[in-house]
Amino acid sequence: MDDVAEHTLSNGLQVLLRESHAVPLVSFVMWYRVGARNEPPGMSGASHWVEHMLFKRTETLNPGDIGRLVNGVGGTWNGFTTEDTTAYFETVPSQHLDLPLRIESDRMANAVFDPDDVASERTVIISEREGHEAEPMFLLAEALEAAAFTTHPYGHGVIGSKADLNRMTRDELYEHYQDYYAPNNALAVIAGDVAEADVLERMEAAFGHIPARTLPPPLDVREPEQTSPREVDVRHPGPFPILTVGHRIPEFAHPDFPALLALDALLSGPKSGPFGGGGIVRTSRLYRRFVASGMAAAVGTDVGFNIDPTLHRITVVLKPNGDREPIAEAVEEVIQDLHDAPPKEAELARAVRQARAKQAIGLEGVTAQAMWLGFLDIAHTWRAAQTFTDRLTEVLPQDVQRAAQTYLRPERRTTGWFIPEGPARA
């Protein structure tokens, strides 16, 4: 993406614009540099709760208005919270760009946090959490993160603990909103059938009057170096055992990250950037070892595109009543293979080709383009979009081997097992 224009309004609001005139649509994504990593002890889940509140009431919008207005012009909308960010998007016909500008300007400055709305959303989010607690993958991931991150807020997850969700007050949530929802802590990304000069004029009119604020000090929490393996077992009703092996890896901005992405593509197939997903590739090492052989029911990996050092995870879903010991040994053997020898050039080249193709297909739509630019800028810089696939093609087989030897080591490992006990919930 070489055709991105960058501007900053006088109040510090960063604006990225990519013109794309293939279809008469525009996607507007407002990113705030606040997520689970910005939550102090006792406030886990605050960023996600604030996201919920911003779909409620502002000085000019009532509950349900945002969906009604965007749906009314044939658009789509949503919001989400991650470890590092909170974001809201609207994709609409390009002649309706003023609608998302009006919504996001109002959300930034005029959210109400009505006490009755806070109480109702407390119930909604606790119910959401309780629904997740019936899911083996959620329980295992939460336990693994808590074991892997003993100090850093990445260890407390995005949705937060039930204790914190029950305890937090309306005023604490509103203070979290006031602290972080400022133009100088935000990034607006616009992609689609618009003109740069016109967009900047409209952005100034919609957001220029909102004053910058003094922001909280940057997070200064460093997870201590892990020096020995950790293990955690989750025993709960469920249909089958699940193994997740997590290794501490560096942040997205680290020079070794492209090699880790290539390593991950060899193991399971390329990811669609920080969006993850896409299903495992049948030619990948993990698929051939576990699924094609009939040894396990499913397998996958995850690599975090994060601001701070994070985890690479290998997850294996066993068959009902599957034997755990051979699975753990096989994962160790797959990792050891990466240590012992660099991949063949043809195998690595195939994985990189698959990654480049997945990237190109995934970025065909304007919403995906706006999301990609925003995710990259939150993690490091949007300019990484200009070199992302090129950096992958520069990875050599020995770079992959070195990454495995450096990061996929026992002392950097946290192993988690979900062990079914009792009848599975319907």
C-alpha positions as CSV (number, residue, x, y, z in Angstrom):
1,M,0.0,0.0,0.0
2,D,2.1,2.9,-1.3
3,D,-0.9,5.2,-1.9
4,V,-1.7,6.2,1.7
5,A,-1.9,9.8,2.7
6,E,-1.2,10.7,6.3
7,H,-2.4,13.9,8.1
8,T,-2.7,15.1,11.7
9,L,-5.3,17.6,12.8
10,S,-4.4,20.4,15.1
11,N,-5.8,18.6,18.1
12,G,-3.6,15.6,17.4
13,L,-6.0,13.3,15.6
14,Q,-4.1,11.1,13.2
15,V,-5.7,10.5,9.8
16,L,-4.8,7.9,7.3
17,L,-6.6,7.9,3.9
18,R,-6.4,5.5,1.0
19,E,-8.4,6.4,-2.1
20,S,-10.0,3.3,-3.8
21,H,-12.5,4.0,-6.5
22,A,-13.3,0.5,-7.6
23,V,-16.7,0.5,-5.8
24,P,-18.8,3.4,-4.5
25,L,-18.1,2.6,-0.8
26,V,-16.1,4.1,2.0
27,S,-15.0,2.5,5.2
28,F,-14.3,4.6,8.3
29,V,-12.5,3.1,11.3
30,M,-11.8,5.0,14.5
31,W,-9.1,3.5,16.5
32,Y,-8.3,4.3,20.1
33,R,-4.9,3.4,21.6
34,V,-6.5,1.7,24.6
35,G,-7.1,-1.9,25.3
36,A,-6.6,-4.6,28.0
37,R,-3.0,-3.6,28.3
38,N,-4.0,-0.2,29.7
39,E,-6.1,-1.6,32.5
40,P,-4.7,-1.4,36.1
41,P,-5.4,-4.1,38.7
42,G,-9.1,-4.2,39.6
43,M,-10.1,-2.7,36.2
44,S,-9.8,-5.8,33.9
45,G,-12.4,-5.6,31.2
46,A,-12.9,-1.8,31.5
47,S,-11.9,-1.1,27.8
48,H,-14.4,-3.7,26.5
49,W,-17.1,-2.4,28.8
50,V,-16.5,1.2,27.6
51,E,-16.8,-0.1,24.0
52,H,-20.3,-1.5,24.9
53,M,-21.2,1.8,26.5
54,L,-20.4,3.7,23.3
55,F,-23.2,1.9,21.5
56,K,-25.6,3.2,24.1
57,R,-26.2,6.9,24.7
58,T,-24.6,10.1,23.6
59,E,-25.9,13.7,23.8
60,T,-27.6,13.2,20.4
61,L,-27.9,9.4,20.0
62,N,-30.0,6.9,21.9
63,P,-29.6,3.1,22.2
64,G,-30.1,1.5,18.8
65,D,-29.7,4.7,16.8
66,I,-26.3,3.8,15.4
67,G,-27.4,0.6,13.9
68,R,-30.7,2.1,12.7
69,L,-28.9,5.0,10.9
70,V,-26.1,2.9,9.3
71,N,-28.4,0.1,8.3
72,G,-30.7,2.7,6.9
73,V,-28.2,3.7,4.2
74,G,-27.3,0.1,3.4
75,G,-24.1,0.1,5.5
76,T,-22.4,-2.2,8.0
77,W,-21.0,-1.3,11.4
78,N,-19.5,-2.8,14.6
79,G,-16.8,-2.4,17.2
80,F,-14.2,-4.5,19.0
81,T,-11.7,-4.5,21.8
82,T,-8.3,-6.3,21.8
83,E,-5.3,-6.3,24.1
84,D,-4.0,-3.1,22.5
85,T,-6.9,-1.2,21.0
86,T,-10.6,-0.4,20.8
87,A,-12.0,0.4,17.4
88,Y,-15.4,1.2,15.8
89,F,-16.2,1.0,12.1
90,E,-18.8,1.9,9.6
91,T,-18.8,1.0,5.9
92,V,-21.3,3.0,3.9
93,P,-22.0,4.2,0.4
94,S,-19.5,6.9,-0.2
95,Q,-22.1,9.7,-0.5
96,H,-23.0,9.0,3.2
97,L,-19.5,9.6,4.6
98,D,-20.8,12.3,6.9
99,L,-22.8,9.7,8.8
100,P,-19.8,7.9,10.3
101,L,-18.1,11.2,10.9
102,R,-21.1,12.4,12.9
103,I,-21.4,9.2,14.9
104,E,-17.7,8.9,15.8
105,S,-17.3,12.6,16.6
106,D,-20.2,12.3,19.0
107,R,-18.9,9.1,20.5
108,M,-15.5,10.6,21.1
109,A,-16.7,13.7,23.0
110,N,-20.3,13.2,24.2
111,A,-20.9,9.6,25.6
112,V,-23.3,9.9,28.5
113,F,-22.7,6.7,30.6
114,D,-26.2,6.7,32.0
115,P,-26.2,4.7,35.3
116,D,-29.1,2.5,34.1
117,D,-27.2,1.8,30.9
118,V,-24.1,0.9,32.9
119,A,-26.1,-1.5,35.0
120,S,-27.7,-3.2,32.0
121,E,-24.4,-3.6,30.3
122,R,-22.8,-5.1,33.4
123,T,-25.5,-7.8,33.2
124,V,-24.9,-8.2,29.4
125,I,-21.1,-8.5,29.8
126,I,-21.2,-10.9,32.8
127,S,-23.7,-13.0,30.8
128,E,-21.3,-12.9,27.8
129,R,-18.4,-14.0,30.1
130,E,-20.5,-16.9,31.5
131,G,-21.3,-18.0,28.0
132,H,-17.6,-18.1,27.2
133,E,-17.0,-20.1,30.4
134,A,-18.9,-23.0,28.8
135,E,-16.3,-23.1,26.0
136,P,-13.2,-25.2,26.5
137,M,-11.0,-23.0,24.3
138,F,-11.8,-19.9,26.3
139,L,-11.1,-21.5,29.6
140,L,-7.8,-22.9,28.4
141,A,-6.7,-19.7,26.7
142,E,-7.5,-17.7,29.9
143,A,-5.6,-20.0,32.1
144,L,-2.6,-20.1,29.7
145,E,-2.4,-16.3,29.5
146,A,-2.6,-16.0,33.3
147,A,0.2,-18.5,33.7
148,A,2.4,-17.0,30.9
149,F,2.0,-13.3,32.0
150,T,2.5,-12.9,35.7
151,T,2.9,-9.1,35.6
152,H,1.8,-7.7,32.2
153,P,-1.9,-6.9,31.7
154,Y,-2.0,-9.3,28.7
155,G,-2.4,-12.0,31.4
156,H,-5.9,-10.8,32.4
157,G,-7.6,-11.0,29.0
158,V,-10.0,-8.6,27.3
159,I,-13.4,-9.4,28.8
160,G,-12.0,-9.2,32.4
161,S,-12.6,-11.2,35.5
162,K,-16.1,-11.6,37.0
163,A,-14.9,-10.1,40.2
164,D,-13.8,-6.9,38.5
165,L,-17.0,-6.8,36.3
166,N,-19.1,-7.0,39.5
167,R,-17.0,-4.4,41.3
168,M,-16.4,-1.6,38.8
169,T,-18.4,1.6,39.2
170,R,-20.0,3.9,36.7
171,D,-17.5,6.7,37.6
172,E,-14.5,4.4,37.1
173,L,-15.7,3.5,33.6
174,Y,-16.4,7.1,32.7
175,E,-13.0,8.1,33.9
176,H,-11.4,5.4,31.7
177,Y,-13.3,6.8,28.8
178,Q,-12.3,10.4,29.6
179,D,-8.7,9.3,30.0
180,Y,-8.3,7.6,26.6
181,Y,-11.0,8.8,24.3
182,A,-9.2,11.9,23.1
183,P,-8.3,13.0,19.6
184,N,-4.6,12.9,20.4
185,N,-5.0,9.2,21.4
186,A,-7.0,8.2,18.3
187,L,-6.4,7.2,14.7
188,A,-9.0,7.6,11.9
189,V,-8.5,5.4,8.9
190,I,-10.6,6.1,5.8
191,A,-10.5,3.8,2.7
192,G,-12.7,4.0,-0.3
193,D,-14.3,6.1,-3.0
194,V,-13.5,9.6,-1.6
195,A,-11.2,12.5,-2.4
196,E,-8.4,13.5,0.0
197,A,-9.1,17.2,0.1
198,D,-12.8,16.7,0.6
199,V,-12.2,14.1,3.4
200,L,-9.8,16.4,5.2
201,E,-12.2,19.3,5.1
202,R,-15.0,17.1,6.5
203,M,-12.7,15.6,9.2
204,E,-11.7,19.1,10.4
205,A,-15.4,20.1,10.6
206,A,-16.4,16.9,12.4
207,F,-13.5,16.6,14.8
208,G,-11.4,19.8,14.8
209,H,-13.4,21.3,17.7
210,I,-12.7,18.5,20.1
211,P,-9.8,19.5,22.4
212,A,-6.7,17.4,23.0
213,R,-6.3,16.1,26.5
214,T,-3.5,15.2,28.8
215,L,-3.1,11.4,28.5
216,P,-2.2,8.9,31.2
217,P,1.5,8.0,31.2
218,P,2.5,5.2,28.8
219,L,2.3,1.7,30.1
220,D,5.6,0.9,31.8
221,V,5.2,-2.8,32.7
222,R,7.7,-5.3,31.5
223,E,6.9,-9.0,31.9
224,P,9.9,-10.6,33.6
225,E,12.0,-13.0,31.5
226,Q,10.6,-16.5,31.7
227,T,13.4,-18.9,32.8
228,S,11.6,-22.3,33.2
229,P,8.7,-24.1,31.7
230,R,5.2,-23.6,33.1
231,E,2.2,-25.9,33.0
232,V,-1.5,-25.4,33.7
233,D,-4.4,-27.9,33.7
234,V,-8.0,-26.9,33.3
235,R,-10.4,-29.6,34.4
236,H,-14.0,-28.9,33.3
237,P,-16.9,-30.7,31.6
238,G,-16.2,-30.9,27.9
239,P,-16.1,-33.2,24.9
240,F,-12.4,-33.8,24.3
241,P,-8.9,-32.9,25.6
242,I,-7.1,-29.9,24.1
243,L,-3.4,-29.0,24.3
244,T,-2.1,-25.5,23.8
245,V,1.7,-24.9,23.8
246,G,2.6,-21.2,24.1
247,H,6.0,-19.7,23.6
248,R,7.0,-16.2,24.5
249,I,7.8,-14.2,21.3
250,P,8.7,-10.6,20.7
251,E,6.4,-7.8,19.7
252,F,5.3,-7.1,16.1
253,A,7.9,-4.3,15.7
254,H,10.8,-6.7,16.4
255,P,13.2,-7.5,13.5
256,D,12.6,-11.3,14.1
257,F,8.8,-11.1,13.5
258,P,8.9,-11.8,9.8
259,A,10.9,-15.0,10.4
260,L,8.3,-16.0,13.1
261,L,5.5,-15.4,10.6
262,A,7.2,-17.6,8.1
263,L,7.8,-20.3,10.8
264,D,4.1,-20.1,11.7
265,A,3.1,-20.4,8.0
266,L,5.2,-23.6,7.8
267,L,3.5,-25.0,10.8
268,S,-0.1,-24.4,9.9
269,G,-0.5,-22.0,7.0
270,P,-0.5,-18.2,6.5
271,K,-2.6,-15.9,8.7
272,S,-4.6,-12.9,7.4
273,G,-2.4,-10.5,9.4
274,P,-3.7,-9.7,12.9
275,F,-7.2,-10.9,11.8
276,G,-5.8,-14.5,12.1
277,G,-8.0,-17.3,10.8
278,G,-8.3,-18.8,7.4
279,G,-8.1,-22.5,8.3
280,I,-5.1,-24.7,8.3
281,V,-3.3,-25.5,5.1
282,R,-3.2,-29.2,4.2
283,T,0.5,-29.1,3.2
284,S,1.5,-27.6,6.5
285,R,3.6,-29.6,9.0
286,L,1.0,-29.7,11.7
287,Y,-1.8,-30.8,9.5
288,R,0.2,-33.6,8.0
289,R,1.5,-34.8,11.4
290,F,-1.8,-34.6,13.4
291,V,-4.9,-34.5,11.1
292,A,-3.9,-36.3,7.9
293,S,-2.4,-39.1,10.0
294,G,-5.6,-39.4,12.1
295,M,-3.7,-38.7,15.3
296,A,-5.9,-35.7,16.3
297,A,-9.2,-34.1,15.3
298,A,-7.9,-30.6,14.6
299,V,-4.8,-28.4,14.9
300,G,-4.0,-24.7,14.5
301,T,-1.6,-21.9,15.5
302,D,-1.9,-18.3,16.5
303,V,0.8,-15.6,16.5
304,G,0.1,-12.2,18.2
305,F,0.5,-8.9,16.3
306,N,1.0,-7.0,19.6
307,I,2.6,-3.8,20.9
308,D,4.4,-5.8,23.6
309,P,6.0,-9.3,23.6
310,T,3.3,-11.9,23.3
311,L,2.7,-15.6,22.6
312,H,2.9,-18.0,19.7
313,R,0.5,-20.9,20.3
314,I,0.2,-24.3,18.9
315,T,-3.2,-25.9,19.7
316,V,-4.1,-29.6,19.1
317,V,-7.7,-30.8,19.6
318,L,-7.7,-34.5,20.5
319,K,-10.3,-37.0,19.6
320,P,-12.8,-38.0,22.4
321,N,-10.9,-40.1,24.9
322,G,-7.7,-39.4,23.1
323,D,-4.4,-40.2,24.8
324,R,-2.6,-37.0,25.8
325,E,1.0,-38.3,26.1
326,P,1.6,-39.1,22.4
327,I,0.2,-35.7,21.4
328,A,2.5,-33.8,23.7
329,E,5.5,-35.9,22.5
330,A,4.5,-35.2,18.8
331,V,4.3,-31.5,19.3
332,E,7.8,-31.6,20.9
333,E,9.1,-33.5,17.9
334,V,7.7,-31.0,15.5
335,I,9.4,-28.2,17.4
336,Q,12.6,-30.1,17.6
337,D,12.5,-30.6,13.8
338,L,12.6,-26.9,13.3
339,H,15.6,-26.7,15.7
340,D,17.5,-29.4,14.0
341,A,17.3,-28.3,10.4
342,P,16.3,-25.3,8.3
343,P,13.2,-25.9,6.1
344,K,13.8,-26.8,2.5
345,E,13.8,-23.7,0.2
346,A,10.9,-25.1,-1.8
347,E,8.8,-25.6,1.4
348,L,9.5,-22.1,2.6
349,A,8.9,-20.6,-0.8
350,R,5.5,-22.4,-1.0
351,A,4.5,-21.1,2.5
352,V,5.5,-17.5,1.5
353,R,3.5,-17.7,-1.8
354,Q,0.5,-18.8,0.2
355,A,0.9,-15.9,2.6
356,R,1.2,-13.4,-0.3
357,A,-1.9,-14.8,-2.0
358,K,-3.9,-14.8,1.2
359,Q,-2.8,-11.2,1.9
360,A,-3.8,-10.0,-1.6
361,I,-7.2,-11.7,-1.4
362,G,-7.9,-10.5,2.1
363,L,-7.3,-6.9,1.2
364,E,-9.6,-6.7,-1.8
365,G,-12.4,-4.8,0.2
366,V,-12.1,-1.3,1.6
367,T,-13.1,-2.4,5.1
368,A,-10.2,-4.9,5.2
369,Q,-7.8,-2.2,3.9
370,A,-8.8,0.2,6.6
371,M,-8.5,-2.5,9.2
372,W,-5.1,-3.6,8.0
373,L,-3.7,-0.1,8.1
374,G,-5.1,0.6,11.6
375,F,-3.9,-2.7,13.1
376,L,-0.4,-2.1,11.8
377,D,-0.3,1.4,13.1
378,I,-1.5,0.4,16.5
379,A,1.1,-2.4,16.7
380,H,3.9,-0.4,15.2
381,T,3.4,1.8,12.1
382,W,1.0,1.7,9.1
383,R,4.1,2.0,6.9
384,A,4.7,-1.7,7.6
385,A,1.9,-2.3,5.0
386,Q,4.3,-1.1,2.3
387,T,6.9,-3.8,3.1
388,F,5.0,-6.6,4.8
389,T,5.0,-9.2,2.0
390,D,8.5,-8.1,0.8
391,R,9.9,-8.8,4.3
392,L,8.4,-12.3,4.2
393,T,10.0,-13.0,0.9
394,E,13.4,-12.0,2.3
395,V,13.2,-14.6,5.1
396,L,15.8,-17.4,4.5
397,P,15.5,-21.0,5.7
398,Q,18.3,-20.4,8.3
399,D,16.3,-17.4,9.6
400,V,13.4,-19.7,10.4
401,Q,15.7,-22.2,12.1
402,R,17.2,-19.4,14.2
403,A,13.8,-18.1,15.2
404,A,12.8,-21.6,16.3
405,Q,16.0,-22.1,18.3
406,T,15.7,-18.6,19.9
407,Y,12.0,-18.5,20.8
408,L,10.5,-22.0,20.7
409,R,12.6,-23.2,23.7
410,P,11.4,-25.1,26.8
411,E,12.2,-22.3,29.2
412,R,10.0,-19.9,27.2
413,R,7.1,-22.3,27.1
414,T,3.8,-22.4,28.9
415,T,1.8,-25.6,28.3
416,G,-1.9,-25.8,28.9
417,W,-4.2,-28.8,28.9
418,F,-8.0,-28.8,28.9
419,I,-9.0,-32.1,30.5
420,P,-12.7,-33.1,30.3
421,E,-14.2,-34.0,33.6
422,G,-17.8,-34.8,34.1
423,P,-20.6,-34.6,31.5
424,A,-20.2,-32.1,28.7
425,R,-22.7,-29.3,28.7
426,A,-25.3,-29.4,26.0
